[in-house]
């Protein structure tokens, strides 16, 4: 698959799928940790450290 990939959803929302860029990693890690702490979807039981997330 060639990235970035641009699509328009049925509800007209434009989305972009791309590799994570280094400057985005910390914000994405924080968002993922919020979801992990909710305990509803991911198997992790605790938030990920920066090194765990990078792996």
C-alpha positions as CSV (number, residue, x, y, z in Angstrom):
1,X,0.0,0.0,0.0
2,X,1.3,3.4,-0.9
3,X,1.1,5.9,1.9
4,X,-0.2,8.5,2.6
5,X,-3.7,7.3,1.6
6,X,-6.4,9.8,1.3
7,X,-10.1,8.9,1.4
8,X,-13.5,10.6,1.9
9,X,-15.9,8.7,4.1
10,X,-19.6,8.2,3.4
11,X,-20.3,11.0,5.8
12,X,-18.0,13.3,3.8
13,X,-15.2,13.4,6.4
14,X,-11.8,13.5,4.8
15,X,-9.2,11.1,6.3
16,X,-5.5,10.5,5.8
17,X,-3.7,7.2,6.6
18,X,0.0,7.6,7.0
19,X,3.0,6.3,8.9
20,X,3.5,7.9,12.3
21,X,6.1,10.7,12.2
22,X,8.6,11.1,15.1
23,X,7.1,14.4,16.2
24,X,3.6,12.7,16.5
25,X,4.7,9.8,18.7
26,X,4.2,11.3,22.1
27,X,0.7,12.6,21.4
28,X,-0.3,9.2,19.9
29,X,1.1,7.4,22.9
30,X,-0.9,9.6,25.2
31,X,-4.1,9.0,23.3
32,X,-3.5,5.2,23.2
33,X,-2.8,5.2,27.0
34,X,-6.2,6.9,27.6
35,X,-7.9,4.0,25.7
36,X,-5.8,1.4,27.5
37,X,-6.8,2.8,30.9
38,X,-10.4,2.6,29.9
39,X,-9.8,-1.2,29.8
40,X,-12.3,-1.9,27.0
41,X,-10.3,-2.8,23.9
42,X,-6.5,-3.3,24.2
43,X,-5.0,-6.2,26.1
44,X,-2.4,-4.0,27.9
45,X,-3.2,-3.6,31.6
46,X,-1.1,-0.5,32.1
47,X,-0.1,2.6,30.1
48,X,2.9,2.2,27.8
49,X,6.2,4.0,28.5
50,X,7.8,5.9,25.6
51,X,10.2,2.9,24.9
52,X,7.4,0.4,25.1
53,X,5.3,2.4,22.7
54,X,8.2,2.9,20.3
55,X,8.7,-0.9,20.2
